[in-house]
Amino acid sequence: MRMLISLPLVAIGLAVAGATAGSEIQPGKWQGEGTIVEVDAPDMPPGVANMMKGSPTKFDYCVTPEQAADSPKAMFDQTGGKCSYDSFAMTGGKLDAKATCKHDMGTMKMHMTGTYTKTSYAAKNRMTIASPMGSMTMIADVKGKRIGAC
């Protein structure tokens, strides 16, 4: 389940950092962090949902000039093909995207909304998961910043 949850946290960071041509986002080394802030998991034992909240998932990645010039959708390739966009809009400093991730543990639908600058981003990620362990909805805060050259 942790892997299924981690995919969208990393994917949103990669997607935002891999912005559209025109260099709205600067290539270089980026550092991101995703924190689950809300969990609604009626099928889970009491306390399990609380254990999922508050522990940030941190990730570093390098965005090459070629990747920055490519479509941000291509950045989901970093998830091994487990995620794909249902819709994607990233213009004028605003992000609004919907995606589906599939994993052995189940399927996750995501809705990501946020803002970005040339050197940072912040997004809210609502994830709805259907798995053999039951259904779950989570909200994560994801943020990142460019920290230098690759």
C-alpha positions in Angstrom: 0.0 0.0 0.0 2.9 2.4 0.8 4.2 2.1 -2.8 0.7 2.8 -4.2 0.5 5.9 -2.0 4.1 7.1 -2.9 3.6 7.0 -6.6 1.3 10.0 -6.8 3.5 12.0 -4.4 6.5 11.5 -6.6 4.5 11.9 -9.8 3.1 15.2 -9.0 6.5 16.6 -8.2 7.9 15.2 -11.4 5.0 16.5 -13.4 5.3 20.0 -12.0 9.0 20.1 -12.4 8.8 18.9 -16.0 6.8 21.9 -17.1 5.9 23.0 -20.6 8.3 24.4 -23.2 9.2 28.0 -22.7 11.0 27.3 -19.4 8.2 28.1 -17.0 10.1 25.7 -14.7 13.9 25.8 -14.5 15.9 22.6 -15.3 18.2 21.4 -12.5 18.1 19.4 -9.3 14.7 19.5 -7.5 13.7 18.4 -4.0 10.2 17.5 -3.2 8.1 16.4 -0.2 4.6 15.0 0.1 2.7 14.7 3.4 -0.6 12.9 3.8 -2.7 15.3 5.8 -6.1 13.5 5.8 -7.2 9.9 5.5 -10.7 8.5 5.3 -10.5 4.7 5.3 -13.6 3.1 6.8 -12.5 -0.4 6.0 -9.2 -0.1 7.9 -8.7 -1.1 11.5 -8.8 1.9 13.9 -5.5 3.7 14.2 -4.1 2.5 10.8 -5.3 5.7 9.1 -3.7 7.9 11.7 -0.4 6.1 11.2 -0.4 7.1 7.5 -0.7 10.8 8.3 2.0 13.2 8.9 5.1 11.3 7.8 6.5 13.1 4.8 7.8 11.2 1.7 10.9 13.0 0.4 12.3 12.8 -3.1 15.0 14.4 -5.2 15.2 14.3 -8.9 17.0 16.0 -11.8 15.1 17.8 -14.6 17.2 18.1 -17.8 16.8 20.9 -20.2 15.3 18.4 -22.6 12.8 17.2 -20.0 11.8 20.8 -19.2 11.2 21.4 -22.9 9.1 18.2 -23.2 5.5 17.9 -22.2 4.9 17.7 -18.4 2.8 14.6 -19.1 6.0 12.7 -20.0 7.2 13.0 -16.4 4.7 10.3 -15.4 7.0 7.9 -17.2 9.0 8.1 -14.0 6.3 5.9 -12.4 7.1 3.0 -14.6 4.0 3.4 -16.6 1.8 2.9 -13.6 0.2 6.4 -13.9 -1.6 8.2 -16.8 -3.4 11.5 -17.1 -7.1 11.7 -17.5 -6.8 15.5 -17.9 -3.9 18.0 -17.5 -3.7 21.8 -17.4 -0.6 23.7 -16.3 -0.5 27.3 -17.4 0.1 30.7 -15.9 1.4 29.4 -12.6 -1.6 27.1 -11.9 -1.9 23.3 -12.1 -5.1 21.2 -12.4 -4.7 17.6 -13.3 -6.5 14.3 -13.0 -4.7 11.0 -13.2 -5.1 7.2 -12.7 -2.4 5.0 -11.2 -2.6 1.2 -11.3 -0.6 -1.1 -9.1 -0.8 -4.7 -7.8 -2.6 -3.4 -4.7 -5.3 -1.6 -6.6 -6.3 1.5 -8.6 -5.9 5.1 -7.5 -7.7 8.2 -9.0 -6.0 11.5 -8.3 -7.0 15.1 -8.6 -4.1 17.6 -8.2 -4.5 21.3 -7.9 -1.7 23.8 -7.1 0.6 26.6 -8.1 4.1 26.8 -9.4 6.9 29.3 -10.1 10.1 28.8 -12.0 11.8 27.4 -8.9 9.0 26.0 -6.7 5.6 24.4 -6.5 2.9 23.5 -4.0 -0.1 21.3 -4.7 -2.9 19.5 -3.0 -3.5 15.9 -4.1 -6.8 14.1 -3.5 -6.4 10.4 -4.0 -9.2 7.8 -4.0 -8.0 4.2 -3.8 -9.9 1.0 -4.5 -8.1 -2.1 -3.4 -8.7 -5.5 -2.0 -8.2 -4.0 1.5 -11.1 -1.6 0.9 -11.6 1.9 -0.3 -9.8 4.9 1.0 -9.6 8.6 0.3 -6.5 10.6 1.2 -5.4 14.2 0.8 -1.7 15.0 0.6 0.2 18.3 0.5 3.1 18.3 -1.9 5.7 20.9 -2.3 9.1 21.2 -4.0 11.8 23.6 -4.9 14.8 23.8 -7.2 18.0 23.4 -5.2 20.7 23.8 -7.8 22.3 22.1 -10.8 22.1 18.4 -11.5 
